[in-house]
């Protein structure tokens, strides 16, 4: 589970550096598209997060 934390920290640092670079007045336009939440979740599920459990027993355990 620590890989998901590392991934989120890396994404946050990348977003912060990009924001600081843009506000600092650098004219380098990289034409990067912001990552959406569903896209980030999809990448995290492919690389770091385990697949969600969808069994009836698990569902009943968490709804009881």
C-alpha positions as CSV (number, residue, x, y, z in Angstrom):
1,X,0.0,0.0,0.0
2,X,3.0,2.3,0.4
3,X,3.4,2.5,-3.4
4,X,0.1,4.4,-3.7
5,X,1.3,6.9,-1.1
6,X,4.5,7.4,-3.0
7,X,2.6,7.8,-6.3
8,X,0.3,10.4,-4.8
9,X,3.2,12.3,-3.3
10,X,5.0,12.2,-6.6
11,X,1.9,13.5,-8.4
12,X,1.5,16.3,-5.8
13,X,5.1,17.4,-6.1
14,X,4.8,17.4,-9.9
15,X,1.6,19.6,-9.7
16,X,3.3,22.0,-7.2
17,X,6.4,22.4,-9.4
18,X,4.3,23.0,-12.4
19,X,2.2,25.6,-10.6
20,X,5.3,27.4,-9.3
21,X,6.9,27.4,-12.7
22,X,3.8,28.8,-14.3
23,X,3.4,31.6,-11.7
24,X,7.1,32.4,-11.9
25,X,6.7,33.8,-15.4
26,X,8.6,31.2,-17.3
27,X,7.4,31.3,-20.9
28,X,8.1,27.6,-21.7
29,X,4.8,26.3,-22.9
30,X,4.9,22.5,-22.7
31,X,1.2,22.1,-23.7
32,X,0.6,19.6,-20.9
33,X,-2.9,18.4,-20.2
34,X,-3.9,18.3,-16.5
35,X,-4.4,14.8,-15.2
36,X,-8.1,14.1,-14.3
37,X,-9.1,12.3,-11.1
38,X,-10.5,9.3,-13.0
39,X,-7.3,9.0,-15.1
40,X,-5.1,9.2,-12.0
41,X,-7.2,6.6,-10.3
42,X,-7.0,4.3,-13.3
43,X,-3.2,4.6,-13.4
44,X,-2.9,4.0,-9.6
45,X,-5.1,0.9,-9.9
46,X,-3.0,-0.4,-12.7
47,X,0.3,0.2,-10.9
48,X,-0.1,0.4,-7.1
49,X,-3.6,-0.1,-5.8
50,X,-5.1,-3.6,-5.4
51,X,-8.3,-4.4,-7.3
52,X,-11.5,-3.6,-5.4
53,X,-13.2,-6.6,-3.7
54,X,-16.7,-7.1,-5.1
55,X,-17.9,-10.2,-3.4
56,X,-21.3,-10.3,-1.6
57,X,-19.6,-11.4,1.7
58,X,-17.4,-8.3,1.6
59,X,-20.3,-6.0,0.8
60,X,-22.4,-7.4,3.6
61,X,-19.5,-7.1,6.1
62,X,-19.1,-3.4,5.4
63,X,-22.8,-2.5,5.3
64,X,-23.7,-4.3,8.5
